[in-house]
Every structure is written in C-alpha cells, then in structure tokens.
Amino acid sequence: MAVRGLIRREAAQQAGLIRGDEFRGLSEIFVWLAKVLRWGSFIRVPEPLYYRLDHAGNYHKQWFDWPKKRKRAAWTTLFTGLLEATMPACTTPEERLFFQQFILDRVTVVRPGQSYHYKPTSPQASGALIAECLERLAREGNVHLLGTEDLPALLQTSARVQALCAENVRLRAANEELKSEVARRRASPITELTQALRRLKRPKSG
C-alpha cells in the first residue's frame, strides 16, 4: 500500500532517483520506498486518495510471462538495492549485521502468504539464489555494501558450499571411473579364464 500514496518533497529528494537496470527496475520501487523510510515512517490513511490506472499491457503484468531464469535474475537486484538503501543509515556494526541478515532472509526465504516476483521452490533453490545475489553484488561493484568484516560467516558459508559442490563433482567423477574400471576388469580375458577354470573344478552332479 505504501506505493499508493502521497510523499513529501523532502522525502523524495533525499531518496534520490529510482535505480535503473536491464529489467527496467522491476523491483526498484521497493528499494526506493526503503530510501524514503530513512526520512520518516509511513502513515496509513484509511481513505482513497486517487485511483490507479490499470490495464492488461502494463509492465508489472508482463513479468508473469518471463522465463523463470529471468525472473530470478531480476529478483537478485532487490538484494543489492535494499543494501544500498539501508547501509548508509546504519551507525554500528550490529545495525549493519541486523539489516544484512534481514534483507537476505527477505529475498531468499519464502513463507506462506507472501507474494514475490520469484519464489525458490526448495532449500537448494534458496541456496543457489543466495549465491546469485552475491554474484550480482560483485558484478555491480557493490561488495562494499555487504561489509565482509561484518559477515565473515556468511561469506565463509558461501565459499564452503562452493567447495563442497566441487568436491561432490570430483567424487562423482571418481565413482564413475571406478565403476568403469570394475566393468572393464570383469570383461577382461583373465577374468573369463578364471571363471572357466572354476567351472571345470566343480564336481559333476549325479
């Protein structure tokens, strides 16, 4: 509801322009409203102030038909944007840590009744989304917003997950190689000869 309202000029000026990106700022209205909140709280007025023009061709409705990969990519921009909105307002490491964890939770964790542009469908999908958020942050040159000195555990966890994934791939390849070696040995002439000799040594029945 905060999008549908009146905003004081001073609040809009300190929030600045809405960020642009290759997704036409699909989620940037939420980022901009977070910046507006640095000026003061929203107040709910229980009466209509204006009527919004809605039509079938508006951009907000087009994203419903986007491929899942594009939706996910657009959603990662919200992580960077909310960090950009909140970090300048933090005055202590504790405040930075609180908002960093809150934003990460808001973007990557889906709970019943919440409506998102993109919804991870499993813990694995949420983990992949976290990695993509961090990659987006680095690609935009905004790693300073994360504050690696404040969140070493998060970064170490991300690196550990990547290391475990790489180790899993290595072990899987080694396992496949072992299976091939076992199959090759079973099919070797020596093995066939051994099996023939064992058959000859078996006592005849009757």
Buried (B, 14 or more C-beta within 10 A) or exposed (E): EBEEEEBEEEBBEEBEEEBEBEBEBBBBBBBBBBBBBEBEEEEEEEEEEEEEEEEEEEEEEEBEEBEEEBBBBBBBBBBBBBBBBBBEEBEEEEBBBEBBEEBBEBBBBBEEEEEBBBBBEEEEBBBBBBBBBBEBBEEBEBBEBBBEEBBEEBBEEBEEBEEEEEEEEEEEEEEEEEEEEEEEEEEEEEEEEEEEEEEEEEEEEE
